[in-house]
Amino acid sequence: MPLPWQADSEGTRMSSFLTPPTSASLRCDRRQAGLLGRGQQGFVGESAMDFYMQPGQFAGEYATDDYTAAVYLVHQLSSRDEQMSPREYQDAAMLLRKLLEKLKHAANVSVEALQSLQQAAANIPGIGSLMFSGGNLPGTIAAAAGGVMAAAQSKKVSDLLDMTPAQKSKLHAWANSRGTPGAQSASKTFKGSIKIISKGGQLFFEVPVTAVAKHYKLLGQVGQSVAHIPVGNTRAALNQKAPLHADGATGKLKLLGGPTVGIALAVGPQAFLDYSSSTTTTEFYNASVYTQPTNVISALVGIGAGAAVTAGAAALALPAAPLVLVIAVGYFAGVLAQYVIIETGLDRTVGNALRIGDK
């Protein structure tokens, strides 16, 4: 019996199934060293991989741990070649911040690994020091919290009027019935129980305000003992928001928005981080001259911008600016100053000039 690679008695070729494919030629009809017979020439680019194993599809979603995901996001946000829309960039940054907070409580991530990851996140161009620097975060949170607290303390005009519940209820009922059939005039309805005055050719209710109203910008006025509510648009005026004015902060909000606490939050946390990572006074000083000038300048710019808003309102003879606006302008001015300092390399320039030792 002839072997598979030998011809039979009629000279016909036997099956060439024993001919092994190679990466050079899967099925070749020419002789090659090491081949047991003939095959058929494969198309260009065909390889043994095509014959033995078909690779699967790699597209899709894969589960990963928080640390690996955070490392990937750091590299993605740091790469200038990454093609991301502004919304995708924002979502990635917020996800990274969330992951870093989770990793602080993770049992399987070492302190050294977390510190290294935190430092890499802080070095992300543009947003790193603003969003992920451990020293900056308390000041950022404090500014945001101050804005939220100021906005939350806004009141309705009707809440600041010094009237009895019965008088307020009657005033609201009359305001809601304005324009309906059978509605009475203000003078007939209140009959002197609420004072009505004429100012600039228009009628107004003149209503005393509570003591706390001095902290609020009430119908465009600050520090008035009475509120002038237009008779022609009473309902809208009563429901209008009265925000805290620039000097209206009290208690925790006043302390939080003050310059002393602002400077302390800008400098204190970073000073602790620099101190804890230093072994000598010189190391602590050299670390501080690179990190603290940026924090101090941005804090001063923020405080100055907020003060400028207040001064601008006074110069234009306008009522005091809303406290929320003052906080917001100060916060964004500070962030902008910090961004400019980092992007221009001014922080490195100052650090190189002030450091002790080799430069």
C-alpha positions in Angstrom: 0.0 0.0 0.0 1.5 3.4 -1.0 2.1 6.1 1.6 -0.2 9.1 1.6 2.4 11.3 -0.1 3.3 8.6 -2.7 1.4 8.1 -6.1 -0.7 5.0 -6.5 -0.2 2.5 -9.3 -2.1 4.6 -11.8 0.1 7.6 -11.1 -2.6 9.7 -9.4 -1.6 11.8 -6.5 -2.8 10.7 -3.1 -4.4 13.1 -0.5 -1.9 15.7 0.8 -3.6 16.2 4.1 -0.3 15.6 5.9 1.2 18.7 4.3 1.6 21.2 7.2 0.9 24.8 6.7 3.5 27.4 7.7 3.3 31.2 8.2 5.1 31.6 4.9 2.7 29.6 2.9 -0.5 27.9 4.2 -1.0 25.7 1.1 1.9 25.8 -1.4 2.1 23.9 -4.7 5.9 24.2 -4.8 8.3 22.1 -2.8 9.8 23.5 0.4 12.3 22.0 2.7 10.5 20.1 5.5 7.2 19.6 3.6 5.9 16.1 3.0 4.1 16.9 -0.2 2.4 19.5 -2.3 -0.4 21.9 -1.4 -2.1 25.0 -2.9 -0.7 28.5 -2.7 -2.6 30.7 -0.2 -3.5 34.3 -0.9 -1.2 37.1 0.2 -1.3 37.7 4.0 -2.7 34.3 4.8 -1.0 32.6 7.7 -1.1 29.6 9.9 -3.2 31.6 12.4 -6.0 31.7 9.7 -5.9 27.9 9.5 -5.6 26.9 13.2 -7.4 29.6 15.2 -9.8 32.4 14.4 -9.4 35.3 16.9 -12.5 36.4 18.6 -14.0 39.9 18.6 -12.3 42.1 21.2 -14.7 45.0 21.2 -17.1 45.3 24.1 -17.1 46.0 27.9 -14.7 44.5 30.4 -14.9 44.6 34.1 -12.0 46.2 35.9 -11.0 47.2 39.5 -11.1 50.8 40.7 -7.4 51.2 40.9 -6.8 50.1 37.3 -9.6 52.3 36.1 -8.2 55.3 37.9 -4.7 54.7 36.4 -6.2 54.5 32.9 -8.2 57.7 33.4 -5.1 59.5 34.7 -3.2 58.5 31.5 -6.2 59.4 29.3 -6.7 62.8 30.8 -2.9 63.5 30.7 -2.5 62.6 27.0 -2.7 65.6 24.6 -3.3 63.1 21.8 -6.5 61.7 23.3 -9.5 62.6 21.1 -12.2 63.5 23.7 -15.1 65.9 23.5 -15.5 68.5 26.3 -18.3 66.5 27.9 -16.3 63.2 27.8 -13.3 65.0 29.3 -15.6 66.4 32.1 -17.2 63.0 32.8 -13.8 61.3 32.9 -12.4 63.9 35.4 -15.5 63.5 37.7 -15.2 59.7 37.5 -11.5 59.9 38.4 -12.3 62.1 41.4 -15.0 59.6 42.6 -12.6 56.7 42.2 -9.9 58.4 44.2 -12.3 59.0 47.0 -13.3 55.3 47.0 -9.7 54.2 46.9 -8.9 56.1 50.1 -11.0 53.4 51.9 -9.9 50.4 49.8 -8.3 47.5 51.8 -6.3 46.1 48.9 -4.5 49.4 47.8 -1.3 50.3 49.6 -0.6 53.8 50.9 2.4 54.2 48.5 0.3 53.2 45.5 -2.5 55.6 46.4 0.0 58.4 47.0 1.6 57.8 43.7 -1.7 57.7 41.9 -2.8 60.9 43.7 0.4 62.7 42.6 -0.1 61.5 39.0 -3.6 62.9 39.0 -2.4 66.2 40.5 0.0 66.4 37.5 -2.7 66.2 34.9 -2.2 69.3 32.7 -4.7 72.1 33.3 -7.0 70.5 35.9 -4.8 68.3 38.0 -3.8 70.7 40.7 -7.3 72.3 40.7 -9.2 69.0 41.1 -6.9 66.4 42.5 -4.3 68.1 44.7 -4.8 67.1 48.3 -3.7 70.5 49.4 -6.1 72.4 47.2 -9.2 70.3 47.7 -10.3 71.8 51.1 -10.2 75.3 49.8 -12.1 74.3 46.7 -14.8 72.5 48.8 -15.0 75.5 51.2 -15.6 77.9 48.4 -18.2 75.7 46.8 -19.9 75.1 50.2 -20.0 78.8 50.8 -21.7 79.5 47.5 -24.2 76.7 48.2 -24.9 78.0 51.7 -25.4 81.5 50.5 -27.8 80.4 47.8 -29.7 78.2 50.2 -30.3 81.1 52.7 -32.1 83.2 50.1 -35.7 84.0 51.2 -38.9 85.1 49.6 -39.8 88.8 50.1 -43.0 87.8 51.9 -40.9 85.9 54.5 -39.1 89.2 55.5 -42.2 91.4 55.9 -43.0 92.4 59.5 -46.7 91.4 59.3 -49.0 89.2 61.3 -50.0 85.8 59.7 -53.5 87.1 59.2 -52.2 90.2 57.4 -49.9 88.2 55.2 -52.7 85.8 54.3 -55.0 88.6 53.4 -52.3 90.3 51.3 -51.6 87.1 49.4 -55.3 86.4 48.8 -55.8 89.9 47.4 -52.7 89.6 45.2 -53.9 86.3 43.8 -57.3 87.7 43.0 -56.0 90.7 41.1 -57.6 90.8 37.6 -60.5 88.5 38.4 -64.1 89.6 38.2 -65.3 91.3 41.4 -61.8 92.0 42.7 -61.7 95.0 45.0 -59.2 97.8 45.0 -56.3 97.8 47.5 -57.7 100.8 49.4 -61.1 99.2 49.9 -59.6 95.8 50.8 -57.1 97.0 53.5 -58.8 100.2 54.6 -55.6 101.6 56.2 -54.4 98.4 57.8 -51.5 98.4 55.3 -50.1 101.8 54.3 -50.4 102.6 50.6 -48.1 105.4 49.2 -47.5 107.0 45.8 -44.0 107.1 44.5 -43.0 108.2 41.0 -46.5 108.1 39.8 -47.1 104.5 41.0 -48.8 103.0 44.0 -46.9 100.9 46.6 -47.6 99.0 49.8 -45.2 100.3 52.4 -44.6 97.4 54.8 -42.2 97.2 57.7 -39.5 94.5 57.5 -38.1 92.2 60.1 -34.7 92.7 61.7 -33.1 89.9 59.7 -34.0 91.7 56.5 -30.9 93.9 56.9 -28.8 91.0 55.7 -30.8 90.6 52.4 -31.1 92.5 49.2 -34.8 93.1 49.3 -36.5 94.3 46.1 -33.2 95.8 45.0 -32.7 97.7 48.3 -30.3 97.0 51.2 -30.7 98.2 54.8 -34.2 99.7 54.4 -36.6 99.6 57.4 -39.6 99.2 55.1 -40.3 97.4 51.8 -42.1 99.1 48.9 -44.2 96.5 47.2 -45.8 97.6 43.9 -49.6 97.5 44.0 -49.7 96.7 40.3 -47.5 93.6 40.5 -47.9 92.5 44.1 -48.0 88.7 43.6 -44.7 88.6 41.7 -43.0 91.0 44.2 -44.1 88.8 47.2 -42.7 85.7 45.6 -39.4 87.3 44.5 -36.2 85.9 45.9 -34.2 88.1 48.3 -30.5 87.0 48.3 -28.0 87.6 51.1 -26.0 90.7 50.1 -22.2 91.1 50.1 -22.0 91.9 53.8 -24.9 89.8 54.9 -23.1 86.6 55.9 -23.5 85.5 59.5 -22.3 82.6 61.6 -20.5 79.7 59.8 -21.0 81.3 56.4 -19.3 84.5 57.5 -16.4 82.5 59.0 -16.1 80.3 55.9 -16.1 83.2 53.5 -13.7 85.4 55.5 -10.2 86.1 54.3 -8.5 84.5 57.3 -10.1 81.1 56.8 -9.6 81.5 53.0 -5.9 81.9 53.4 -5.7 79.1 56.0 -7.5 76.6 53.8 -5.3 77.6 50.8 -2.0 77.2 52.7 -2.7 74.9 55.7 -3.5 71.5 54.0 -0.6 71.9 51.5 1.8 72.8 54.3 0.8 69.6 56.2 1.3 67.5 53.0 4.8 69.0 52.4 5.8 68.6 56.0 4.7 65.0 56.3 6.6 64.1 53.1 9.8 65.8 54.3 12.6 64.5 56.5 14.4 67.8 57.1 13.6 71.5 57.4 15.3 72.2 54.2 13.2 69.6 52.3 10.1 71.1 53.8 11.2 74.6 52.7 12.1 73.5 49.2 8.8 71.7 48.8 6.8 74.7 50.0 8.5 77.2 47.6 7.1 75.2 44.7 3.6 74.6 46.1 2.6 77.5 48.3 3.2 80.6 46.1 0.5 79.3 43.7 -1.9 78.8 46.6 -1.2 82.1 48.2 -1.5 84.1 45.0 -4.7 82.3 43.9 -6.3 82.9 47.3 -5.4 86.6 47.3 -6.7 87.0 43.7 -10.0 85.4 44.8 -10.4 87.6 47.8 -9.5 90.6 45.8 -11.9 89.8 43.0 -14.8 89.4 45.5 -13.9 92.7 47.1 -13.8 94.3 43.7 -17.4 93.2 43.0 -18.5 94.9 46.3 -16.5 98.0 45.6 -17.8 98.2 42.0 -21.4 98.1 43.2 -20.7 100.9 45.7 -18.9 103.0 43.1 -21.8 102.8 40.8 -24.2 103.7 43.6 -25.9 100.3 43.3 -27.2 98.2 46.2 -24.7 95.7 47.6 -24.0 92.8 45.3 -25.5 89.4 46.1 -23.2 87.3 48.3 -23.5 84.3 45.9 -22.1 86.5 43.1 -19.2 87.7 45.3 -18.3 84.2 46.3 -18.6 82.9 42.7 -16.5 85.7 41.2 -13.8 85.2 43.9 -13.7 81.4 43.4 -13.4 81.5 39.6 -10.9 84.3 39.7 -8.7 82.3 42.1 -9.0 79.2 39.9 -8.1 81.2 36.8 -5.1 82.7 38.5 -3.9 79.2 39.6 -4.4 77.8 36.1 -2.4 80.7 34.5 0.4 80.3 37.0 0.7 76.5 36.4 0.3 76.7 32.6 3.0 79.4 32.3 5.4 77.6 34.6 5.5 80.6 37.0 5.3 78.2 39.9 8.4 76.4 38.8 10.2 79.7 38.2 9.5 81.0 41.7 10.4 77.6 43.2 13.7 77.5 41.4 14.5 81.0 42.5 13.7 80.5 46.2 14.9 76.9 46.8 18.0 76.2 48.9 20.8 74.0 47.5 21.5 72.9 43.9 19.4 74.8 41.3 
